[in-house]
């Protein structure tokens, strides 16, 4: 077998595979524990639109100062968001703390794609 032909075939396969792959984008929405419900509705609308487009959405609740002692407020916020978006998205990463931030990642439903 010709080695040059083999290399050429391999490069063609790699190029074709690269062309067919889908790049998933992750959009991020930052909140605070004191964010009002009225403003939260805007973020939920934006997240709904992004999930319907097939993008992942990362919600970040940032705690500052003494707010870190009230992590239950952040968990409640994220559970309310999860409940509001359950028809268009599924939770990929449950809410967890990373430093002073609480993160949750939502992925689009299989039916929406």
N, C-alpha and C positions, 0 to 999 in steps of 0.2 A: 504494500500500500504506500502511496505517495504521502510523505509527512506534510508537505506544504498544502496538499489538498485537504488533509485531515484538519490542519490548523484553520484553514479557510472555512471549512464546514462548522467548526466549533465557534468561530467568531460570528458566523451568520446565525447560529442557534441562540447565542447570547444576545445579539442585537434584537432578534425577534422576541425573545422572552422579555427583554427590557421594554420593548414597545408595548407589550400586552399587560405589563404590571400596572396596578392601580396605586396611586400615592394617596394615602389617607391623610387628610388635614385635620388638625386638632385646633379648635377655637377655644378661647379661654374667657370666662366671665369672672370678674373679681367682685366679691361682696364683703361687707362688714357685718358683724352681729347686729348692729343698730340700723341696718338698711331697712327702710320702710317698705311695707307690703305693696304700696302703690308703685314704687320704683322697681320692686322685685318682679312685678307683672311685665314690665318692659323687657327685663332680662329673660324671662320665660318665653316671651314672644320671639325674641331673637334666637334663643336656643331651639325653639320649635322649628323655625325656618332653616337653621343650620342642619338640624337632624334630618329634616325632610330632603335636604340637598345631599345627604349621605356623609356629612362631616361629623366628627366626634366633638363633644363639648366637655370642657373641663371647668368645673365650678370650684373656685378658690375662696374660702372664707378666711380673711386675714384678721388675726387678733392683735390688738395693740395694747400695751401696758397691762392694766389689771383685767382686761377683757379675757385674758387667757384662763382665768379661773372659772369662767362661765362657758365651758365648751359645750354644755348641753344646749345652749341657744343656737350655736352653729349647727349641731346635729339636727335640731328641730327644723332649722331653715332648709338644710339639705334634704331632709325627709319630705318636707312640703314641696320642694322642687321636684323630687323624684315622683311624688304622687301626681303632680300636675303634668309631668311629661311622660307618664307611663304608657300612653297610647302611641307615642312617636319614637320613644327611646327606651333602652334597657341599660341598667347600671352595669358598667364594666368593672369599675373599681369602687368599692364601698367607701364611705367617708372615713378617712383616717388622718391622723396628725402627722405633719412633716414640719418640724420646728414650730413656728408660730402660725402656720397655715393648716387649714383642714381642706383636703382635696377630695373630690368625687368626679369620676369620669363617666359620661354617658355615651353610648354608641347607638347608632340608628337601628331600628328594628329591621329584621330581614325582609318584611313585607314592603317597607318604604323604599327600598333600593330599586 
